[in-house]
Amino acid sequence: MDFFGRQEAARKRSGWLLGAFAVATGAVALAVGFVLAVAFSVVAAPEGQLATGFDPRVFAVAAMVTAAFIGLSSLWRLRNLRGGGGAVAQSLGGERVTGLERDPLKRRLHNVVEEMAIAAGLPVPEVYVLENEPGINAFAAGMEPTNAAVAVTRGALDRLSRDELQGVVAHEFSHILNGDMRLNARLMGYLFGLVAVSMVGRAMLRGGTYGSARVRVGNRRGGGAGALVAVGLAILVLGSIGVFAGRVLQAAVSRQREHLADAAAVQFTRNPAGLANALKRIAASPLSSAVRAVRREEIGHMLFATGRRSLAGLLATHPPVAGRIQALDPGWKPGDPAPPLPAPPEPARETGTGGGAGAAGTADAGGILPGFPGLPGMEIGMAAALVGAVDLSMARRVLAMVPEELHRAVLEPEGAAAACLALLLDPKERQRDSQLALLEARLGGVAADRIAQLAGHVAGLSNTLRLALLDLASPALHHLSEARQSDLVHLVQRLVELDGVIEPREAALAAAIETRLRPDQGTAPDIEGALAMLVLLARAGHESDATAAEAWRQGAARLREAGFALPDPLPDFAVVNQTAGAYSASRAARLAAMKAPDRKALLEAMAAVAGHDGHLRQSELELLRTAASALGMPMPPLQPQSTGSMR
């Protein structure tokens, strides 16, 4: 099966369908504008005369007002969805899973999600269980990977084996990696704008009907109320047609993304049987994926399976289950029995935490990695390019090397904050003592002692494990209060800047921490910040200033080709070098908030800087991964001994 070909085809079809959604929205605005213009001409006509036409200016104004109303309604709905995937899961009755529960099934789920996140190079999303849903289903929600959530039903926990659960989770991670969560949120927002039009029509219809009844009781003419009824009915009908068209298009987009997610899940797990068997359990019983949530109509397109008794044709949000199974297992036929139910997990084996101290990828930081003889044209950061690099076995080894005390600490908010600060403590005793004194003055002796204790475990970790620890801490960090989050960002900046010397590694790590806490997206390119990030990588991978400056200029040229409005001539390398670390540590949110194409262009420019001398060293690779994390771009951990092209 050509999984990459299926992914590309699904992306192209989804783009056309989104364009059709915009056309349908415009058609509703024009139709409502026409109705309002006709109604205005009828009301404005002299008594006893029929209206012969309408004023085009009224039509234009009415259509623009309707379009603006739809847009504002959509924006209002999207604003409500910006609370992150956890807010969506909680609104459906989801209970958060932290990884510290006694329930072995929940611990297994949390462990599976952690493995997938580390393998994909993503922050670990929040995990939820819909306890009141006995069907087999799941969904991923959120606007960005940094505020994503994965939710599964209780039925999925109880009735799926670990491999099957991993297939379902991998399917949902495809939605995270390929931007489907944001697409789904936009579709929900756009559709709500059309629903709002029909709601206005229904309100006008009710108001006119109530007014007509009052007029009849008073024996007065009811022309105004009758006109309101007619206009309200017309708007209700047009709005309902728009909603129907929107749901048809929403379902079509969803079907394409489901094909993409199934293909990607097989690539992630290298185990088509896991996903196929989960679907076979659903196929064995028509109601096995049913969802009883009140808002299932709104979130149906987000689910792993349809979640309804029977839905086919234009409004089907998912491809037929039989077709999905046969794409994974061509030998399967409808009516074949489902796999036997799995045995419950052994509590001792699904601990959800790492097992021992050590370091993954502990190759000499100055060593040159084989197989990376220069990186021109290297595509890093986008899911389509990296999906082949997702390695679950590597992720399991990384998780096993995270000290258990550290792993447990980052599963709760204050422990996650303490671990982030511990990651930034300087290995030199004098500087570390100054940092701990600052923390004691700000947080108190108990908190400072805990950070120092965690720092003892952090000291022996490789950069791969440090970044993995930050990814593991992401869900808990989101549950800090806003005041604590702001205080944490400030402390991170102070720790980095305290000794007056900002190393590239600590600047990039501080930037990655800030990105976890401030995931806003969509701003214009940050030219100064982009040049500063290139300087950090140039300094880390090149011994002489002259070579570093040359590499930096090469990366800047790549940014200029990508459309960044860089100054001409470029500022002096030495000048940018003086402020690069402080800039990257304190203003990382501006870089992470750039639009995805700009962040991708920056990451590719950084890859060009790293490969300028024809080699990619371990230190450069780890800094590149940390920078990718700071930019919110997935980059899986790569084994030092791996060879071959990174394309």
RATA-V810629 format. One record per backbone hydrogen bond with DSSP energy under -1.0 kcal/mol. NH is the residue of the N-H (numbers start at 1). CO is the residue of the C=O. If there is no record, write none. Layout:
((NH:CO) (NH:CO))
This chain:
((3:1) (6:2) (7:3) (8:4) (9:5) (10:6) (11:7) (12:8) (13:9) (14:10) (15:11) (16:12) (17:13) (18:14) (19:15) (20:16) (21:17) (22:18) (23:19) (24:20) (25:21) (26:22) (27:23) (28:24) (29:25) (30:26) (31:27) (32:28) (33:29) (34:30) (35:31) (36:32) (37:33) (38:34) (39:35) (40:36) (41:37) (42:38) (43:39) (44:40) (45:41) (49:46) (59:55) (60:56) (61:57) (62:58) (63:59) (64:60) (65:61) (66:62) (67:63) (68:64) (69:65) (70:66) (71:67) (72:68) (73:69) (74:70) (75:71) (76:72) (77:73) (78:74) (79:75) (80:76) (81:77) (84:81) (85:147) (88:84) (89:85) (90:86) (91:87) (93:90) (94:89) (95:129) (97:127) (107:103) (108:104) (109:105) (110:106) (111:107) (112:108) (113:109) (114:110) (115:111) (116:112) (117:113) (118:114) (119:115) (120:116) (122:117) (124:471) (126:148) (128:150) (129:95) (130:152) (131:129) (133:130) (136:288) (139:151) (141:149) (147:144) (149:141) (150:126) (151:139) (152:128) (153:137) (154:130) (155:133) (157:153) (158:154) (159:155) (160:156) (165:161) (166:162) (167:163) (168:164) (169:165) (170:166) (171:167) (172:168) (173:169) (174:170) (175:171) (176:172) (177:173) (178:174) (179:176) (180:175) (181:175) (183:179) (184:180) (185:181) (186:182) (187:183) (188:184) (189:185) (190:186) (191:187) (192:188) (193:189) (194:190) (195:191) (196:192) (197:193) (198:194) (199:195) (200:196) (201:197) (202:198) (203:199) (204:200) (205:201) (206:202) (207:203) (208:204) (209:205) (210:206) (211:207) (212:208) (213:209) (214:210) (215:211) (216:212) (217:213) (218:214) (220:215) (226:222) (227:223) (228:224) (229:225) (230:226) (231:227) (232:228) (233:229) (234:230) (235:231) (236:232) (237:233) (238:234) (239:235) (240:236) (241:237) (242:238) (243:239) (244:240) (245:241) (246:242) (247:243) (248:244) (249:245) (250:246) (251:247) (252:248) (253:249) (254:250) (255:251) (256:252) (257:253) (258:254) (259:255) (260:256) (261:257) (262:258) (263:259) (264:260) (265:261) (266:262) (267:263) (268:264) (269:265) (270:266) (276:272) (277:273) (278:274) (279:275) (280:276) (281:277) (282:278) (283:279) (284:280) (285:282) (288:285) (290:287) (291:307) (296:293) (299:295) (300:296) (302:299) (303:300) (304:138) (316:313) (324:320) (325:321) (326:322) (327:323) (329:325) (332:329) (336:333) (349:346) (350:346) (356:400) (367:364) (369:616) (374:372) (378:375) (386:382) (387:383) (389:386) (395:391) (396:392) (397:393) (398:394) (399:395) (400:396) (401:397) (402:399) (407:403) (408:404) (409:405) (410:406) (411:408) (412:409) (416:412) (417:413) (418:414) (419:415) (420:416) (421:417) (422:418) (423:419) (425:422) (432:428) (433:429) (434:430) (435:431) (436:432) (437:433) (438:434) (439:435) (440:436) (441:437) (442:438) (443:439) (444:440) (448:444) (449:445) (450:446) (451:447) (452:448) (453:449) (454:450) (455:451) (456:452) (458:454) (459:455) (461:458) (466:462) (467:463) (468:464) (469:465) (470:466) (471:467) (472:468) (473:469) (477:473) (478:474) (479:476) (480:477) (485:481) (486:482) (487:483) (488:484) (489:485) (490:486) (491:487) (492:488) (493:489) (494:490) (495:491) (496:492) (497:493) (498:494) (500:497) (507:503) (508:504) (509:505) (510:506) (511:507) (512:508) (513:509) (514:510) (515:511) (516:512) (518:514) (523:593) (530:526) (531:527) (532:528) (533:529) (534:530) (535:531) (536:532) (537:533) (538:534) (539:535) (540:536) (541:537) (548:544) (549:545) (550:546) (551:547) (552:548) (553:549) (554:550) (555:551) (556:552) (557:553) (558:554) (559:555) (560:556) (561:557) (562:558) (563:560) (564:559) (566:564) (576:572) (577:573) (578:574) (580:576) (583:579) (584:580) (585:581) (586:582) (587:583) (590:587) (592:588) (593:589) (594:591) (595:523) (599:595) (600:596) (601:597) (602:598) (603:599) (604:600) (605:601) (606:602) (607:603) (608:604) (609:605) (610:606) (611:607) (612:609) (614:611) (618:367) (619:365) (621:617) (622:618) (623:619) (624:620) (625:621) (626:622) (627:623) (628:624) (629:625) (630:626) (631:627) (632:629) (633:628) (642:639))
